[in-house]
Amino acid sequence: MTDLGLYRHLDQMAPWNDRLQVLEVIGVSDEAPDVKTFTFRSDNQTWFRYKPGQFVTLELPTADGPLMRTYTLSSSPSRPFSIAVTVKAQAGSTGTRWMFDHLRPGSHVKAYGPAGDFSLHSHPAAKYLFISAGSGVTPMMSMLRWLNDCAPWTDVGFVNCARRPEEIIFRKELELLGSRMPGLSLGFMIEERSSREGWFGHMGRIDAIRLPLLAPDFRDREIFCCGPDPFMRAVRGMLEAAGFDMVKYHQESFAAPLTEEIPAPFASPTDDGAVIPVEAATPIRFLLSDVDAACVAGQTVLQTARASGVRIPAACEFGLCGTCKVKKVSGDVEMSHNGGVLDHEIEDGFILACCSKPLSALDIEA
C-alpha cells in the first residue's frame, strides 16, 4: 500500500544541499547482464537538484569498513523526487558487487554530491552527438531523459556500442524514445552476434568509416563521449584525425591524472639510525575531532588527517568528485582541483582536502 503521507509539493520541500545525505533504496531493477539500476529517495524528504550527467559518491558500509564509490546518475533532474545510478559489476568489482549482494528496497546508504561538469547544460548547442560504450551510457541517458521531458524536439544523435545485443543498456527505453522524439537518431553497434537474439544492425567497432554512417554531420555537433578509457582514446583520436573542432568534444573520465610523488615526512636515516626532519611541519587543527596535527611539507590536508586518525571521506582523491570537501575556518592553502568544488564554495571557505596543501596554519571543520 502506498504511503500517501510521503506526498509533498516541490515548494514544500528543501533541495538536496550538496553535502552528506542519507538515501533510501526504493527500487532495484535489472537492465542487462550484470547491470542493475538502484533508485533512491532522500531520507529527509528533500528534492534533488543537479545537472543531467553529474555524479554522486556513495559510502557503502561493507564489512571491512566504509567504501567510497563514485557513480554517474542515470536519472534526470526533470524528475526531482528520486535519483538513480545504473552500475555494471565487472570481474574485479568490489563496491558494485557489494551493492548487488546487499542493497534492497529499504536499505540505506550515505551519499555525497552531486558533482561534475559533464553536462549538456555546461555546453549548450543546436545539435548534439552522444557516443558511449557499455555503462558509459549512463550520463548520456540522464541527458537524453532530460531532453525528452523538457526539449523533445532537440536534434540528438545517440550512438551506443556493446559487445552483444543483450548488453545494450536501456535498449528498449531508447527505442521507445526514438519513436517519440522527432529529432533523435539512434545508432547501435555490437562486436559479436548472440545466440539469444538476431541482429541486423551495425557490427564491429566504431571507426573513421562507421562514424559518418551513424552520424553523417558529426562535425557540426557538440559531442559527448563516455566509456572505457581505450574506447574514449579511440574516439578522440578518430575525431582529431577527421579535423573535428575539439573545443566541441567532451568526455567523462574518473581516471586520475599523473601526479608528482609526495615527499616523505622525513629524510633517509643517518648511519646511526636517526632520522632528520626535512622541514618544519605546518600545524593543522581539526576542530570537530579536537585533534592537533602537523602537516609535513608536500603533504595534503587529507594525508595529514589520515595520519592523525581524523576521518575525512574521500573517493577519487584527485579533486574531481568533491567527496572530501571540508570547511576551512582560517588559514591559506594551495589547491589544484579538477572541478570538485565550485567558485562560490571556495569563496565560502570550502576546500578539497585531497588536493589542498597548507600555506599557513589551518583550522579545519573535520
C-alpha positions in Angstrom: 0.0 0.0 0.0 1.4 3.4 -1.0 2.1 5.8 1.9 0.3 8.9 0.8 1.9 10.8 3.6 5.0 10.9 1.6 3.5 13.3 -0.9 4.8 16.9 -0.8 4.6 19.7 -3.3 8.0 20.7 -4.5 7.7 24.1 -2.8 7.1 22.4 0.5 10.5 20.6 0.3 14.1 21.8 0.6 16.5 20.9 -2.2 19.4 18.5 -1.7 22.1 20.6 0.0 25.1 19.2 -1.9 26.6 17.7 1.3 26.2 14.5 3.2 22.8 12.9 2.7 21.3 9.5 3.7 19.4 7.8 0.8 16.9 5.0 1.0 16.7 2.4 -1.8 13.2 2.4 -3.3 13.9 0.2 -6.3 16.3 -2.2 -7.9 15.9 -3.3 -11.5 17.9 -5.4 -14.0 18.9 -3.6 -17.1 21.3 -6.1 -18.8 23.6 -9.0 -17.8 25.4 -7.8 -14.6 23.8 -4.4 -14.8 21.3 -3.0 -12.3 19.7 0.3 -11.6 19.3 1.4 -8.0 16.8 4.1 -7.3 16.9 6.2 -4.2 14.9 8.8 -2.4 16.1 11.2 0.3 15.7 10.1 3.9 14.6 13.6 4.9 12.3 14.3 2.0 14.4 16.8 0.1 14.2 17.1 -3.7 17.2 16.5 -5.9 18.8 19.4 -7.8 21.6 18.6 -10.2 22.6 18.8 -13.9 21.9 15.8 -16.1 25.2 13.9 -16.5 26.6 14.7 -13.0 27.6 12.0 -10.5 27.4 11.2 -6.8 29.6 9.3 -4.4 28.1 6.6 -2.3 29.5 5.4 1.0 28.9 1.7 1.1 29.0 0.2 4.7 31.0 -3.0 3.8 32.2 -5.5 6.4 35.7 -4.1 6.0 34.7 -0.6 6.6 33.1 2.3 4.6 33.9 2.1 0.9 33.6 5.2 -1.3 32.5 4.7 -4.9 31.5 7.3 -7.5 28.7 6.7 -9.9 27.1 8.8 -12.6 23.4 9.5 -12.2 21.3 7.9 -14.9 18.1 9.7 -13.8 17.0 13.1 -14.9 16.6 16.2 -12.7 13.4 16.9 -14.5 12.0 14.2 -12.1 13.4 15.5 -8.9 11.9 13.3 -6.2 14.3 10.4 -6.7 17.7 9.7 -8.2 19.1 6.6 -9.8 22.5 5.1 -10.6 22.9 2.3 -13.2 26.0 0.2 -12.5 27.8 -2.8 -14.1 29.6 -5.4 -12.0 33.0 -6.1 -13.6 35.1 -9.1 -12.8 37.1 -7.3 -10.2 34.3 -5.1 -8.8 34.2 -4.7 -5.1 31.8 -1.8 -4.4 29.3 -2.7 -7.2 29.3 -6.3 -6.3 28.6 -5.4 -2.7 25.6 -3.3 -3.9 24.3 -6.2 -5.9 24.5 -8.5 -2.9 23.2 -6.2 -0.2 21.1 -3.3 -1.4 17.4 -3.9 -1.4 14.3 -1.6 -1.1 14.5 -0.2 2.4 18.3 -0.2 2.6 20.1 3.0 3.4 23.4 4.5 2.3 25.2 7.8 2.7 25.8 9.9 -0.4 27.9 13.0 -1.3 27.4 15.3 -4.3 26.3 15.9 -6.9 29.4 17.0 -8.7 30.9 17.1 -12.2 30.7 19.3 -15.3 30.0 16.6 -17.9 26.6 18.0 -18.9 24.9 19.5 -22.0 23.8 22.4 -19.7 27.5 23.4 -19.4 27.9 23.3 -23.2 24.7 24.4 -24.9 24.5 23.7 -28.7 22.0 23.4 -31.5 22.8 19.8 -32.2 24.4 17.0 -30.0 26.0 13.7 -30.6 26.3 11.3 -27.6 28.8 8.4 -28.1 29.1 5.7 -25.4 30.1 2.2 -24.8 29.0 -0.2 -22.0 28.0 1.5 -18.8 29.3 4.8 -20.2 25.7 5.2 -21.5 24.5 6.4 -18.1 25.3 10.1 -18.3 24.0 10.1 -21.9 20.8 8.6 -20.6 20.4 11.2 -18.0 20.8 14.0 -20.6 18.5 12.3 -23.1 15.8 11.7 -20.4 16.0 15.4 -19.5 15.7 16.4 -23.2 12.7 14.1 -23.6 11.0 15.8 -20.7 12.0 19.4 -21.4 13.0 19.8 -25.0 11.9 16.7 -27.0 12.4 18.4 -30.4 16.2 18.7 -29.9 18.5 17.3 -32.6 20.4 14.5 -31.0 22.5 11.7 -32.4 22.8 8.8 -30.0 25.5 6.1 -30.7 25.9 3.2 -28.3 28.4 0.4 -28.6 28.2 -3.0 -26.8 29.7 -6.5 -27.1 26.4 -8.3 -27.8 22.8 -7.2 -28.4 21.6 -8.2 -25.0 24.3 -6.0 -23.4 22.9 -2.8 -24.9 21.8 -1.0 -21.7 18.4 0.8 -21.8 17.8 -0.5 -25.3 14.0 -0.8 -25.0 13.7 2.6 -23.5 16.0 4.1 -26.1 13.9 2.6 -28.9 10.7 4.0 -27.3 12.3 7.4 -27.0 13.3 7.1 -30.7 9.6 6.8 -31.6 8.7 9.8 -29.5 11.5 12.3 -30.1 11.4 13.6 -33.7 15.0 14.9 -33.5 16.5 11.7 -32.0 18.6 9.4 -34.3 19.7 6.1 -32.7 22.7 4.1 -33.7 23.7 0.8 -32.1 26.8 -1.2 -32.8 27.8 -4.6 -31.5 31.0 -6.6 -31.7 29.7 -10.1 -31.9 26.4 -11.9 -32.6 24.4 -13.6 -29.9 22.6 -16.9 -29.8 19.9 -15.2 -27.7 18.6 -12.9 -30.4 19.1 -12.0 -34.0 20.9 -8.8 -35.1 20.6 -6.9 -38.3 22.4 -3.7 -37.4 25.9 -2.4 -37.4 28.7 -4.7 -36.3 32.3 -4.1 -35.4 33.9 -1.2 -33.6 33.3 2.4 -34.2 36.0 3.9 -36.6 36.5 6.5 -39.2 34.3 4.7 -41.7 31.4 3.8 -39.4 31.1 7.1 -37.6 30.0 9.0 -40.7 27.4 6.3 -41.3 26.0 6.6 -37.8 26.3 10.5 -37.7 26.9 12.0 -41.2 27.1 15.5 -39.8 29.2 14.8 -36.7 31.5 17.8 -37.5 28.5 20.1 -36.8 27.6 18.6 -33.5 28.6 19.1 -29.8 30.0 15.7 -28.9 29.9 14.0 -25.5 31.7 10.7 -25.1 31.8 8.2 -22.2 33.1 4.6 -21.9 36.2 2.6 -21.1 39.4 4.7 -21.5 40.6 2.8 -24.6 37.2 3.5 -26.2 37.4 7.2 -25.4 41.0 7.4 -26.7 40.0 5.8 -30.0 37.0 8.2 -30.4 39.2 11.2 -29.6 41.9 10.1 -32.0 39.4 9.5 -34.7 37.8 12.9 -34.3 41.2 14.7 -34.3 42.2 12.9 -37.5 38.9 13.9 -39.1 39.7 17.6 -38.4 36.9 17.9 -35.8 37.0 21.1 -33.7 38.0 19.5 -30.3 36.6 22.5 -28.4 33.2 20.9 -29.0 34.4 17.5 -27.7 33.7 16.5 -24.0 34.5 13.2 -22.3 33.7 11.8 -18.9 36.5 10.0 -17.0 37.2 9.1 -13.4 40.9 8.2 -14.1 43.4 10.2 -12.0 45.9 12.3 -13.9 49.6 11.6 -13.3 50.8 13.3 -10.2 54.2 14.1 -8.7 55.5 11.9 -5.9 54.5 13.1 -2.5 57.7 13.8 -0.4 58.1 11.6 2.6 57.8 13.1 6.0 61.4 12.5 6.9 64.8 12.2 5.1 66.6 8.9 4.9 68.0 7.5 8.2 71.6 8.5 9.1 74.3 6.0 9.7 73.3 5.7 13.4 69.6 5.1 12.5 68.4 8.6 13.4 66.0 10.5 11.1 66.2 14.2 10.4 63.1 16.2 9.6 63.2 17.8 6.1 61.3 21.0 7.0 59.2 22.2 9.9 55.7 21.0 9.7 52.6 23.2 9.4 50.1 22.9 12.2 46.5 21.9 11.4 43.7 22.0 13.9 40.8 19.6 13.1 38.1 21.4 15.1 35.3 18.8 15.1 37.6 16.0 16.0 39.5 18.1 18.6 42.8 17.0 17.1 46.0 19.0 16.6 48.2 17.7 13.7 51.4 18.6 11.9 51.4 18.6 8.1 54.8 17.9 6.6 55.9 19.9 3.6 54.4 18.4 0.4 51.5 16.5 2.1 47.8 17.3 1.6 45.3 18.1 4.3 43.7 14.7 3.6 47.0 12.8 4.1 47.6 14.7 7.4 44.1 13.9 8.6 44.6 10.2 7.9 47.9 10.1 9.7 46.3 11.8 12.7 43.3 9.5 12.9 40.8 12.1 11.6 38.3 10.7 9.1 37.5 12.8 6.0 35.5 10.8 3.4 37.3 10.6 0.0 36.8 8.8 -3.2 38.6 9.9 -6.4 41.4 11.7 -4.5 42.4 14.0 -7.4 39.9 16.8 -6.9 37.1 15.7 -9.1 34.3 14.1 -7.1 34.1 16.6 -4.3 33.6 14.0 -1.5 36.5 15.3 0.6 35.0 18.9 0.7 35.6 20.5 4.1 35.3 24.0 5.6 38.5 25.9 6.1 37.8 28.3 9.0 41.2 30.0 9.0 44.5 29.9 7.1 45.5 29.6 3.5 46.0 26.6 1.2 47.3 25.9 -2.3 44.6 23.9 -4.0 44.7 22.4 -7.5 41.4 20.7 -8.2 39.6 19.2 -11.2 36.1 20.7 -10.8 35.1 19.1 -7.5 34.5 22.4 -5.8 32.6 25.4 -7.1 33.9 29.0 -7.1 31.2 30.2 -4.6 32.1 27.3 -2.3 35.7 28.4 -2.4 34.6 31.9 -1.6 32.7 30.5 1.4 35.9 28.8 2.7 35.5 25.2 1.4 38.5 23.2 0.1 39.1 19.8 -1.2 41.3 18.0 1.4 42.8 15.6 -1.2 44.4 18.4 -3.3 45.0 21.2 -0.8 48.4 21.8 0.8 48.7 24.3 3.6 50.5 27.6 3.1 49.9 28.6 6.8 48.5 27.2 10.0 44.9 25.9 9.4 41.7 25.4 11.3 39.5 22.8 9.5 36.0 21.7 10.3 36.6 17.9 10.3 
